[in-house]
């Protein structure tokens, strides 16, 4: 195991498994929103929808808190499919 120089990531490895990089930042509301956003974008991408449909779905989703929606729209518009 090792931490990145900035302490934000943790890497672990074993003989029988590939190395895993994990987020080591404290579980703050900002990080929670970021994880929620990335999970949602991965879900939409895995459904095979084009990026334009992700943006429309994120814009129309009334269940998202506004800061989460804005972050999701930002990530989705910058995502390179």
N, C-alpha and C positions, 0 to 999 in steps of 0.2 A: 504494500500500500504506500501511496505517496500523495501529498497535497501539491497542487500547483503553487507556483511562486507567490501568487496573489491570494492563496487560500480559498479560492472560490470553487475549486474542483478537486475531487478525490479520485484517484485511479487505483483500481485493485486488479490483481491478476493471480491466476493459479496455474498449475501445470496442466490441468485437464479442461480449463475454460479460457476463452479469450479475455483480454483486458476489458474492464468496464470503467467508463468515465461517469462519475456521478456529480451532481450539483451539491456543493458543500455549504452553500449560503444558508443563513438562518431562514426558517419557514415563516417569512413575513407576508403580509397581505399582497404586496407587489409581486412576490415570487409565486404565490398561490394563483393570482390572476394570470401570470405569464404561463404557468403550467396548464391552466384551464384553456387558455387561448390555443396553445400548441396542440393540446389533445383534440380540440375541436377542429383545427385545421387538418391535422393528420386524418381524422375521421372523414372529413369531406373529401380529402384527396383520395383516400382509400376507396371511396364510393365510385371513383372513376369520373367524377364531375369535372368539367373544365373550370379553370380559375375564375372566370367571370361568374359562374354559378355559386362559387364559394362566397364571393363578395356580396352577391345578391342575398344569399341565405343568411349571412352574418348581419347584413343591414336590416333584414326583416325580422330577425329573431328577437322577440319581445322578452324572452327569458333571460337574456344577458344583461348584466349591469352595464351601465353606460361606459365606465372606464375599461371594462373587459371588451366591450364591443369595439371601442376605438382602437385598442391594442390589437385585437384580432384583425380588424380591417387593415391596419398598418402592416402587420406580419403577412397577411394574405396577399396584399398588393405587392409586397417585396419578394414574395416566395418565387423561387425559380423552379417550375415544374419539371 
